[in-house]
Each structure stands twice: as C-alpha cells, then as structure tokens.
C-alpha cells in the first residue's frame, strides 16, 4: 500500500515562502510523474505543478509560474514544492499526487493520478 504524506504547510504572510514536502512509502515512485494540486474552500481541486519521473520536465499552472518550483529526490522518494512570493489567493489545501508511467494524458488532469496524500494546509495572510 502506497502512502503519500505531505508536510511543511502553515501560516505565512503575503510575500513569504514555504517549502512543502511529500514523502512516499510502501513502494518507490521513481517511475511515476508527481504533481501538486490545491483546493481552496468552496472551489474545485486544481493543478499547480507537475514533474516527470526523472525530473527532466516540469509543468506549472499559469497562476503559479515564476513563484512555485517543483522538484524531486528519487533516492529519498520525496517530492518538494518551493513556494515563494506567496499571495492570499494561494491559500488552499495542497495535495501531492502520483501518476503511473502508463498514463500519457496531460499532467494537469486529475484522472491520471492514482496515489494521493491527505493534504497540507497553506494559509497566506494579507
């Protein structure tokens, strides 16, 4: 059974930074694409960032480009999300997700991800 556990969320002022981590256990996810999604209160879950299995390619939602950076360390089975210049509209629960290599659809589609973490709250105050 695969478990994804996010950490690093919290309360930060606008303009501040946070670094989220997602640690996988139960099996290696080194062949999986990984992504971060987020869900604000009353809104649907949305794509934030994704990274290919070897870290060679990254993808970002337009709303976070230039401020969020996704990375991974396959030796540690961990994915990171560095969040800089945070805005109040970044407030959401952030979820880590893993997608198997057999899936070839767009990275922003939720359907392709079969492993999800429980989420970590990020709150940005103005």
DRENDO-918759 format. One record per atom (N, C-alpha, C): residue number from 1; x, y, z; residue in three letters. Coordinates in nm, 3 decimals. Atoms other than C-alpha are relative to their C-alpha. Layout:
<nodes>
(NUM,(X,Y,Z),"ALA");
...
</nodes>
This chain:
<nodes>
(1,(0.085,-0.119,0.000),"UNK");
(1,(0.000,0.000,0.000),"UNK");
(1,(0.089,0.124,0.000),"UNK");
(2,(-0.078,-0.123,0.010),"UNK");
(2,(0.145,0.333,-0.109),"UNK");
(2,(-0.062,0.108,0.087),"UNK");
(3,(0.045,-0.117,-0.077),"UNK");
(3,(0.122,0.628,0.126),"UNK");
(3,(0.081,0.122,-0.041),"UNK");
(4,(-0.064,-0.129,0.025),"UNK");
(4,(0.197,0.989,0.038),"UNK");
(4,(-0.034,0.090,0.119),"UNK");
(5,(0.020,-0.084,-0.117),"UNK");
(5,(0.247,1.218,0.335),"UNK");
(5,(0.062,0.137,-0.026),"UNK");
(6,(-0.046,-0.137,0.021),"UNK");
(6,(0.268,1.594,0.285),"UNK");
(6,(0.034,0.065,0.134),"UNK");
(7,(-0.036,-0.079,-0.118),"UNK");
(7,(0.431,1.831,0.531),"UNK");
(7,(0.053,0.135,-0.045),"UNK");
(8,(-0.059,-0.129,0.030),"UNK");
(8,(0.553,2.188,0.551),"UNK");
(8,(-0.099,0.114,-0.014),"UNK");
(9,(0.098,-0.107,0.010),"UNK");
(9,(0.227,2.377,0.532),"UNK");
(9,(-0.002,0.085,0.126),"UNK");
(10,(0.010,-0.088,-0.115),"UNK");
(10,(0.140,2.661,0.766),"UNK");
(10,(-0.055,0.135,-0.037),"UNK");
(11,(0.047,-0.138,0.019),"UNK");
(11,(0.053,3.027,0.803),"UNK");
(11,(0.119,0.089,-0.032),"UNK");
(12,(-0.108,-0.087,0.042),"UNK");
(12,(0.266,3.282,0.624),"UNK");
(12,(-0.060,0.131,-0.050),"UNK");
(13,(0.047,-0.129,0.050),"UNK");
(13,(0.234,3.650,0.537),"UNK");
(13,(0.022,0.008,-0.151),"UNK");
(14,(-0.016,-0.023,0.143),"UNK");
(14,(0.192,3.763,0.179),"UNK");
(14,(0.143,0.043,-0.030),"UNK");
(15,(-0.137,-0.026,0.036),"UNK");
(15,(0.529,3.775,0.007),"UNK");
(15,(0.099,-0.098,0.060),"UNK");
(16,(-0.086,0.097,-0.067),"UNK");
(16,(0.666,3.498,0.225),"UNK");
(16,(0.017,-0.128,-0.080),"UNK");
(17,(-0.034,0.126,0.066),"UNK");
(17,(0.786,3.149,0.141),"UNK");
(17,(-0.032,-0.120,0.089),"UNK");
(18,(0.016,0.128,-0.067),"UNK");
(18,(0.711,2.790,0.232),"UNK");
(18,(0.058,-0.108,-0.090),"UNK");
(19,(-0.045,0.115,0.077),"UNK");
(19,(0.855,2.457,0.126),"UNK");
(19,(-0.078,-0.122,0.044),"UNK");
(20,(0.077,0.121,-0.027),"UNK");
(20,(0.623,2.160,0.105),"UNK");
(20,(0.081,-0.123,-0.039),"UNK");
(21,(-0.062,0.128,0.031),"UNK");
(21,(0.746,1.803,0.110),"UNK");
(21,(-0.107,-0.107,-0.009),"UNK");
(22,(0.090,0.114,0.015),"UNK");
(22,(0.574,1.483,0.002),"UNK");
(22,(0.086,-0.125,0.001),"UNK");
(23,(-0.079,0.122,-0.015),"UNK");
(23,(0.728,1.159,0.124),"UNK");
(23,(-0.087,-0.121,-0.032),"UNK");
(24,(0.072,0.121,0.039),"UNK");
(24,(0.621,0.830,-0.032),"UNK");
(24,(0.057,-0.120,0.075),"UNK");
(25,(-0.042,0.125,-0.064),"UNK");
(25,(0.631,0.497,0.146),"UNK");
(25,(-0.083,-0.114,-0.056),"UNK");
(26,(0.073,0.117,0.047),"UNK");
(26,(0.525,0.145,0.058),"UNK");
(26,(0.053,-0.053,-0.131),"UNK");
(27,(-0.065,0.039,0.125),"UNK");
(27,(0.691,0.141,-0.283),"UNK");
(27,(0.071,0.122,-0.055),"UNK");
(28,(-0.067,-0.112,0.062),"UNK");
(28,(0.924,0.350,-0.488),"UNK");
(28,(-0.088,0.061,-0.109),"UNK");
(29,(0.074,-0.070,0.104),"UNK");
(29,(0.762,0.613,-0.708),"UNK");
(29,(0.093,0.065,-0.099),"UNK");
(30,(-0.102,-0.062,0.087),"UNK");
(30,(1.076,0.684,-0.907),"UNK");
(30,(-0.039,-0.003,-0.147),"UNK");
(31,(0.044,0.004,0.140),"UNK");
(31,(0.900,0.589,-1.233),"UNK");
(31,(-0.130,0.078,-0.021),"UNK");
(32,(0.127,-0.072,0.005),"UNK");
(32,(0.591,0.796,-1.154),"UNK");
(32,(0.024,0.150,-0.023),"UNK");
(33,(0.010,-0.145,-0.001),"UNK");
(33,(0.520,1.150,-1.258),"UNK");
(33,(-0.068,0.041,0.130),"UNK");
(34,(0.057,-0.049,-0.126),"UNK");
(34,(0.438,1.353,-0.949),"UNK");
(34,(-0.051,0.141,-0.019),"UNK");
(35,(0.060,-0.132,0.016),"UNK");
(35,(0.229,1.661,-0.905),"UNK");
(35,(-0.050,0.054,0.133),"UNK");
(36,(0.067,-0.068,-0.111),"UNK");
(36,(0.091,1.911,-0.659),"UNK");
(36,(-0.129,0.061,-0.055),"UNK");
(37,(0.128,-0.064,0.026),"UNK");
(37,(-0.275,2.007,-0.672),"UNK");
(37,(-0.037,0.078,0.125),"UNK");
(38,(0.046,-0.075,-0.116),"UNK");
(38,(-0.454,2.251,-0.448),"UNK");
(38,(-0.149,0.023,-0.007),"UNK");
(39,(0.146,-0.021,-0.007),"UNK");
(39,(-0.809,2.312,-0.331),"UNK");
(39,(-0.029,0.106,0.103),"UNK");
(40,(0.040,-0.109,-0.089),"UNK");
(40,(-0.934,2.637,-0.186),"UNK");
(40,(-0.143,-0.025,0.048),"UNK");
(41,(0.135,0.021,-0.052),"UNK");
(41,(-1.254,2.650,0.024),"UNK");
(41,(-0.105,0.036,-0.105),"UNK");
(42,(0.109,-0.024,0.094),"UNK");
(42,(-1.561,2.619,-0.195),"UNK");
(42,(0.036,-0.011,-0.146),"UNK");
(43,(-0.044,0.011,0.139),"UNK");
(43,(-1.357,2.555,-0.508),"UNK");
(43,(0.041,-0.142,-0.033),"UNK");
(44,(-0.045,0.132,0.042),"UNK");
(44,(-1.262,2.253,-0.713),"UNK");
(44,(0.151,-0.012,0.015),"UNK");
(45,(-0.143,0.025,-0.006),"UNK");
(45,(-0.924,2.091,-0.682),"UNK");
(45,(0.062,0.039,-0.135),"UNK");
(46,(-0.062,-0.046,0.123),"UNK");
(46,(-0.687,2.246,-0.934),"UNK");
(46,(0.148,-0.036,-0.004),"UNK");
(47,(-0.139,0.032,0.023),"UNK");
(47,(-0.349,2.167,-1.082),"UNK");
(47,(0.088,0.119,0.035),"UNK");
(48,(-0.097,-0.104,-0.030),"UNK");
(48,(-0.048,2.361,-0.954),"UNK");
(48,(0.132,-0.025,-0.073),"UNK");
(49,(-0.130,0.029,0.060),"UNK");
(49,(0.270,2.186,-1.072),"UNK");
(49,(0.018,-0.150,-0.014),"UNK");
(50,(-0.029,0.142,0.020),"UNK");
(50,(0.398,1.854,-1.204),"UNK");
(50,(0.146,-0.016,-0.044),"UNK");
(51,(-0.139,0.029,0.037),"UNK");
(51,(0.734,1.688,-1.262),"UNK");
(51,(0.006,-0.141,-0.056),"UNK");
(52,(-0.014,0.132,0.062),"UNK");
(52,(0.830,1.397,-1.486),"UNK");
(52,(0.076,-0.095,0.092),"UNK");
(53,(-0.056,0.102,-0.089),"UNK");
(53,(0.964,1.073,-1.341),"UNK");
(53,(0.146,0.025,0.034),"UNK");
(54,(-0.144,-0.021,-0.025),"UNK");
(54,(1.329,1.175,-1.376),"UNK");
(54,(0.033,0.147,0.031),"UNK");
(55,(-0.022,-0.141,-0.030),"UNK");
(55,(1.281,1.545,-1.303),"UNK");
(55,(0.042,0.083,-0.119),"UNK");
(56,(-0.047,-0.071,0.117),"UNK");
(56,(1.372,1.639,-1.657),"UNK");
(56,(-0.097,0.102,-0.055),"UNK");
(57,(0.102,-0.093,0.048),"UNK");
(57,(1.046,1.817,-1.728),"UNK");
(57,(-0.089,0.044,0.116),"UNK");
(58,(0.093,-0.054,-0.101),"UNK");
(58,(0.831,2.041,-1.511),"UNK");
(58,(-0.110,0.079,-0.069),"UNK");
(59,(0.117,-0.066,0.056),"UNK");
(59,(0.491,2.194,-1.571),"UNK");
(59,(-0.068,0.078,0.111),"UNK");
(60,(0.062,-0.086,-0.100),"UNK");
(60,(0.310,2.476,-1.395),"UNK");
(60,(-0.128,0.061,-0.051),"UNK");
(61,(0.118,-0.081,0.032),"UNK");
(61,(-0.028,2.639,-1.387),"UNK");
(61,(0.046,0.144,-0.019),"UNK");
(62,(-0.039,-0.139,0.027),"UNK");
(62,(-0.012,2.993,-1.521),"UNK");
(62,(0.000,0.085,0.127),"UNK");
(63,(0.015,-0.081,-0.120),"UNK");
(63,(-0.117,3.129,-1.183),"UNK");
(63,(0.119,-0.012,0.096),"UNK");
(64,(-0.111,0.021,-0.093),"UNK");
(64,(0.196,2.995,-1.012),"UNK");
(64,(0.137,0.010,-0.066),"UNK");
(65,(-0.128,-0.006,0.071),"UNK");
(65,(0.464,3.024,-1.281),"UNK");
(65,(0.088,0.112,0.053),"UNK");
(66,(-0.095,-0.099,-0.049),"UNK");
(66,(0.773,3.202,-1.158),"UNK");
(66,(0.003,0.014,0.151),"UNK");
(67,(0.006,-0.010,-0.146),"UNK");
(67,(0.673,3.165,-0.792),"UNK");
(67,(0.013,-0.135,0.068),"UNK");
(68,(-0.007,0.135,-0.057),"UNK");
(68,(0.643,2.790,-0.730),"UNK");
(68,(0.097,-0.084,-0.083),"UNK");
(69,(-0.095,0.088,0.067),"UNK");
(69,(0.910,2.534,-0.811),"UNK");
(69,(-0.014,-0.141,0.055),"UNK");
(70,(0.012,0.140,-0.039),"UNK");
(70,(0.859,2.158,-0.807),"UNK");
(70,(0.132,-0.070,-0.027),"UNK");
(71,(-0.123,0.078,0.017),"UNK");
(71,(1.150,1.919,-0.760),"UNK");
(71,(-0.021,-0.136,0.066),"UNK");
(72,(0.012,0.133,-0.059),"UNK");
(72,(1.210,1.560,-0.660),"UNK");
(72,(0.138,-0.057,0.029),"UNK");
(73,(-0.120,0.075,-0.034),"UNK");
(73,(1.470,1.337,-0.500),"UNK");
(73,(-0.041,-0.147,0.003),"UNK");
(74,(0.044,0.140,0.008),"UNK");
(74,(1.410,0.980,-0.614),"UNK");
(74,(0.071,-0.089,0.100),"UNK");
(75,(-0.072,0.080,-0.101),"UNK");
(75,(1.673,0.846,-0.377),"UNK");
(75,(-0.072,0.006,0.135),"UNK");
(76,(0.075,-0.017,-0.126),"UNK");
(76,(1.459,0.980,-0.092),"UNK");
(76,(-0.149,-0.025,-0.018),"UNK");
(77,(0.143,0.023,0.028),"UNK");
(77,(1.126,0.901,-0.261),"UNK");
(77,(-0.084,0.120,0.045),"UNK");
(78,(0.063,-0.122,-0.051),"UNK");
(78,(1.029,1.262,-0.194),"UNK");
(78,(-0.011,0.104,-0.111),"UNK");
(79,(0.025,-0.110,0.093),"UNK");
(79,(0.882,1.548,-0.395),"UNK");
(79,(-0.016,0.128,0.082),"UNK");
(80,(0.003,-0.127,-0.072),"UNK");
(80,(0.907,1.913,-0.298),"UNK");
(80,(-0.075,0.106,-0.082),"UNK");
(81,(0.058,-0.116,0.066),"UNK");
(81,(0.724,2.235,-0.375),"UNK");
(81,(0.050,0.124,0.074),"UNK");
(82,(-0.049,-0.125,-0.057),"UNK");
(82,(0.914,2.555,-0.306),"UNK");
(82,(-0.095,0.112,-0.043),"UNK");
(83,(0.101,-0.102,0.025),"UNK");
(83,(0.665,2.840,-0.278),"UNK");
(83,(0.054,0.135,0.045),"UNK");
(84,(-0.051,-0.134,-0.029),"UNK");
(84,(0.792,3.199,-0.298),"UNK");
(84,(-0.102,0.105,-0.041),"UNK");
(85,(0.089,-0.113,0.033),"UNK");
(85,(0.620,3.537,-0.322),"UNK");
(85,(-0.147,-0.039,0.013),"UNK");
(86,(0.135,0.052,-0.019),"UNK");
(86,(0.307,3.385,-0.180),"UNK");
(86,(-0.103,0.113,0.007),"UNK");
(87,(0.112,-0.095,0.004),"UNK");
(87,(-0.027,3.561,-0.227),"UNK");
(87,(-0.117,-0.059,0.078),"UNK");
(88,(0.118,0.053,-0.071),"UNK");
(88,(-0.352,3.534,-0.030),"UNK");
(88,(-0.079,-0.101,-0.084),"UNK");
(89,(0.074,0.093,0.085),"UNK");
(89,(-0.506,3.358,-0.330),"UNK");
(89,(0.068,-0.137,-0.013),"UNK");
(90,(-0.065,0.131,-0.006),"UNK");
(90,(-0.255,3.075,-0.282),"UNK");
(90,(-0.051,-0.083,0.117),"UNK");
(91,(0.055,0.072,-0.115),"UNK");
(91,(-0.442,2.980,0.035),"UNK");
(91,(-0.084,-0.118,-0.046),"UNK");
(92,(0.067,0.123,0.043),"UNK");
(92,(-0.558,2.620,-0.007),"UNK");
(92,(0.060,-0.118,0.076),"UNK");
(93,(-0.061,0.126,-0.041),"UNK");
(93,(-0.503,2.263,0.096),"UNK");
(93,(0.078,-0.052,-0.120),"UNK");
(94,(-0.086,0.047,0.107),"UNK");
(94,(-0.213,2.131,-0.110),"UNK");
(94,(0.016,-0.151,0.009),"UNK");
(95,(-0.004,0.145,0.008),"UNK");
(95,(-0.218,1.770,-0.221),"UNK");
(95,(0.112,-0.046,-0.094),"UNK");
(96,(-0.100,0.067,0.082),"UNK");
(96,(0.064,1.556,-0.353),"UNK");
(96,(-0.068,-0.118,-0.070),"UNK");
(97,(0.061,0.110,0.074),"UNK");
(97,(-0.026,1.301,-0.622),"UNK");
(97,(0.104,-0.067,-0.090),"UNK");
(98,(-0.089,0.077,0.085),"UNK");
(98,(0.146,1.027,-0.819),"UNK");
(98,(-0.075,-0.064,-0.115),"UNK");
(99,(0.062,0.051,0.121),"UNK");
(99,(0.071,0.911,-1.174),"UNK");
(99,(0.089,-0.107,-0.061),"UNK");
(100,(-0.082,0.109,0.053),"UNK");
(100,(0.184,0.579,-1.320),"UNK");
(100,(0.051,0.031,-0.140),"UNK");
(101,(-0.059,-0.029,0.131),"UNK");
(101,(0.405,0.577,-1.630),"UNK");
(101,(-0.086,-0.037,-0.119),"UNK");
(102,(0.082,0.043,0.112),"UNK");
(102,(0.142,0.406,-1.843),"UNK");
(102,(-0.097,0.109,-0.046),"UNK");
(103,(0.095,-0.106,0.033),"UNK");
(103,(-0.073,0.720,-1.837),"UNK");
(103,(0.073,0.110,-0.075),"UNK");
(104,(-0.069,-0.097,0.084),"UNK");
(104,(0.011,0.968,-2.110),"UNK");
(104,(-0.079,0.128,-0.025),"UNK");
(105,(0.078,-0.121,0.019),"UNK");
(105,(-0.253,1.237,-2.080),"UNK");
(105,(0.068,0.123,0.058),"UNK");
(106,(-0.058,-0.124,-0.054),"UNK");
(106,(-0.190,1.599,-1.980),"UNK");
(106,(0.023,-0.009,0.150),"UNK");
(107,(-0.035,0.008,-0.142),"UNK");
(107,(-0.027,1.644,-1.641),"UNK");
(107,(-0.101,0.071,0.089),"UNK");
(108,(0.093,-0.074,-0.084),"UNK");
(108,(-0.296,1.883,-1.525),"UNK");
(108,(-0.131,-0.074,0.027),"UNK");
(109,(0.124,0.078,-0.020),"UNK");
(109,(-0.569,1.618,-1.542),"UNK");
(109,(0.008,-0.084,0.126),"UNK");
(110,(0.004,0.075,-0.126),"UNK");
(110,(-0.664,1.475,-1.203),"UNK");
(110,(-0.016,-0.150,-0.025),"UNK");
(111,(0.038,0.140,0.022),"UNK");
(111,(-0.788,1.148,-1.358),"UNK");
(111,(0.119,-0.094,-0.005),"UNK");
(112,(-0.114,0.089,0.019),"UNK");
(112,(-0.443,1.014,-1.429),"UNK");
(112,(0.074,-0.037,0.128),"UNK");
(113,(-0.075,0.021,-0.125),"UNK");
(113,(-0.325,1.023,-1.067),"UNK");
(113,(-0.073,-0.100,0.089),"UNK");
(114,(0.065,0.103,-0.081),"UNK");
(114,(-0.395,0.714,-0.861),"UNK");
(114,(0.049,-0.003,0.145),"UNK");
(115,(-0.046,-0.009,-0.139),"UNK");
(115,(-0.199,0.799,-0.544),"UNK");
(115,(-0.012,0.146,0.044),"UNK");
(116,(0.022,-0.135,-0.054),"UNK");
(116,(-0.296,1.097,-0.329),"UNK");
(116,(0.037,0.003,0.148),"UNK");
(117,(-0.023,-0.021,-0.141),"UNK");
(117,(-0.180,1.236,0.001),"UNK");
(117,(-0.123,0.058,0.067),"UNK");
(118,(0.114,-0.050,-0.077),"UNK");
(118,(-0.405,1.368,0.275),"UNK");
(118,(-0.010,0.152,-0.005),"UNK");
(119,(0.002,-0.145,0.016),"UNK");
(119,(-0.313,1.730,0.207),"UNK");
(119,(0.065,0.073,0.118),"UNK");
(120,(-0.055,-0.087,-0.103),"UNK");
(120,(-0.142,2.008,0.398),"UNK");
(120,(-0.051,0.142,-0.024),"UNK");
(121,(0.061,-0.132,0.013),"UNK");
(121,(-0.297,2.349,0.468),"UNK");
(121,(0.106,0.108,-0.014),"UNK");
(122,(-0.082,-0.120,0.017),"UNK");
(122,(-0.129,2.662,0.339),"UNK");
(122,(-0.093,0.120,0.009),"UNK");
(123,(0.080,-0.121,-0.018),"UNK");
(123,(-0.270,2.992,0.458),"UNK");
(123,(0.090,0.122,-0.014),"UNK");
(124,(-0.077,-0.121,0.025),"UNK");
(124,(-0.138,3.324,0.328),"UNK");
(124,(-0.083,0.120,0.043),"UNK");
(125,(0.072,-0.117,-0.051),"UNK");
(125,(-0.243,3.633,0.519),"UNK");
(125,(0.044,0.126,-0.074),"UNK");
(126,(-0.031,-0.126,0.074),"UNK");
(126,(-0.262,3.977,0.359),"UNK");
(126,(0.054,0.106,0.093),"UNK");
</nodes>
